[in-house]
Amino acid sequence: MPKVMRSKHANRLSSTSTKPSTSIINRQFSTPETHCETLKDIKEFENLSANTILKEFNNPKPTKDRTVLPLDEKRQKRIQEIRQVPKPYSKSHQKRIKKKSKEIGKIGNLESVKTALNELNTYIEPTICSSTKPSNQNKSSSTKPKSKKSPNLNQRANLLHEESSRLPKILSHPEFKLDGFSALRTHIKNTFNS
């Protein structure tokens, strides 16, 4: 515990008219007031020494078993309810679940898309098998991958112009307005069949 300041300044203060408070000088243990406990029944501790008081505080008398208070019962009940509710692993997991449910709510059921993709796979597989004919020249060139050049700036601009003119026509088409996925499905069937 810090001791009372004993320096030139303390001596000088005692010699001048402004003296430090007598309570600090008379204290045996100097601690801030916020760190001390005030004793309500001082008469119990009047005749005891400081060491015995400290021993009593360090080794308190055993108290009776306390009964469960209503607040504790409520707390225990709340803990049981919380444990019964299934929770996600973490906050990030919970956010992912919320995000996924929002996306499903906006998009709707994607079963029609899955069935359309399965149908496309059945159409695409035969065309791929018929288009690949093994030959001696293809085998020798298959070891080296062919690099496809990406379109240059003019080609990209032309593609963008074509697609931007085609998109409003597609969106305004009555068949696409009714069911977009079936319209796409029929379009892909027509392109792969030809």
WOJOFEN-V761013 format. One record per backbone hydrogen bond with DSSP energy under -1.0 kcal/mol. NH is the residue of the N-H (numbers start at 1). CO is the residue of the C=O. Records with the same first field share a line. If there is no record, write none. Layout:
# WOJOFEN-V761013
NH: CO + CO
This chain:
# WOJOFEN-V761013
11: 7
12: 8
13: 9
14: 10
15: 11
16: 12
25: 21
26: 22
35: 32
36: 33
42: 40
53: 49
54: 50
55: 51
56: 52
57: 53
58: 54
59: 55
73: 69
74: 70
75: 71
76: 72
77: 73
78: 74
79: 75
80: 76
81: 77
82: 78
83: 79
84: 80
85: 81
94: 90
95: 91
96: 92
97: 93
98: 94
99: 95
100: 96
101: 97
102: 98
103: 99
104: 100
105: 101
106: 102
107: 103
108: 104
114: 110
115: 111
116: 112
117: 113
118: 114
119: 115
120: 116
121: 117
122: 118
123: 119
124: 120
125: 121
127: 123
128: 124
129: 125
130: 126
131: 127
132: 128
139: 135
140: 136
141: 137
142: 138
156: 152
157: 153
158: 154
159: 155
160: 156
161: 157
162: 158
163: 159
164: 160
165: 161
166: 162
167: 163
170: 166
171: 167
172: 168
177: 173
178: 174
179: 175
183: 179
184: 180
185: 181
186: 182
187: 183
188: 184
189: 185
190: 186
191: 187
192: 188
193: 189
194: 190
